[in-house]
């Protein structure tokens, strides 16, 4: 029997831009992955990211941008990643 006809529901394949950033803060440091909706984001850009469950907003430098990656192909679950807030001016 064909699985798609057996009543199963096929999961939508979602695609995201994954961005690796390095925090630019005197107190907090490290590299982290985030999701981005910002068009034209590139390495070297400065952005604001949520930190500590969204309690803080910190400045970070973009180290890497992986565009249009299916969530099933990324090693970190999407629901565990924060979303970049905005680019700095």
C-alpha positions in Angstrom: 0.0 0.0 0.0 1.2 3.5 -0.7 1.9 5.4 2.5 0.4 8.7 1.3 -3.0 7.0 0.8 -3.0 5.2 4.2 -4.1 8.2 6.2 -0.7 9.5 7.2 0.1 13.2 7.2 3.2 14.3 5.5 5.1 17.0 7.4 5.6 20.3 5.6 9.3 20.8 4.8 10.3 24.2 6.2 13.3 26.1 5.0 15.2 28.7 7.1 18.3 30.9 7.0 20.6 29.8 9.8 23.1 32.3 11.0 26.1 31.8 13.3 27.0 34.8 15.4 29.7 35.8 17.9 28.5 37.9 20.8 30.1 41.4 21.0 29.5 42.0 24.7 31.8 42.8 27.6 30.1 40.3 30.0 28.8 37.5 27.7 30.9 35.8 25.0 30.6 32.8 22.7 29.2 31.7 19.3 25.6 30.8 18.8 23.2 29.8 16.0 20.0 31.8 15.2 17.3 31.9 12.6 17.0 35.0 10.4 14.3 36.6 8.2 16.5 39.5 7.3 17.1 39.7 3.6 20.7 40.4 2.5 22.3 39.5 5.8 26.0 38.7 5.2 29.2 37.9 7.1 30.5 40.8 9.1 27.1 42.4 9.7 26.3 43.5 13.2 22.9 42.3 14.6 20.9 42.3 17.8 20.1 38.8 19.1 17.9 37.6 22.0 19.9 36.0 24.9 19.0 34.3 28.2 15.6 33.2 27.1 14.9 36.6 25.5 15.6 38.5 28.7 18.5 40.3 27.1 19.2 41.8 23.7 22.9 41.7 22.8 25.0 42.9 19.9 26.6 40.1 17.8 28.8 39.8 14.7 27.6 37.5 11.9 30.2 34.8 11.2 28.3 32.6 8.8 25.0 32.5 6.9 23.5 29.2 5.6 20.6 30.2 3.4 17.5 28.1 2.5 18.4 25.0 4.6 15.6 22.5 5.3 15.1 22.2 9.0 15.5 18.4 8.8 19.0 18.9 7.5 20.2 21.1 10.3 21.7 19.4 13.4 20.0 21.7 15.9 16.2 21.6 16.3 14.6 24.9 15.0 12.4 25.3 18.1 15.6 25.6 20.3 17.0 28.5 18.3 16.2 32.2 18.7 15.5 34.6 15.9 17.7 37.5 15.1 16.0 40.7 16.2 17.4 43.3 13.7 20.6 44.6 12.1 22.4 47.4 13.9 22.5 50.8 12.2 
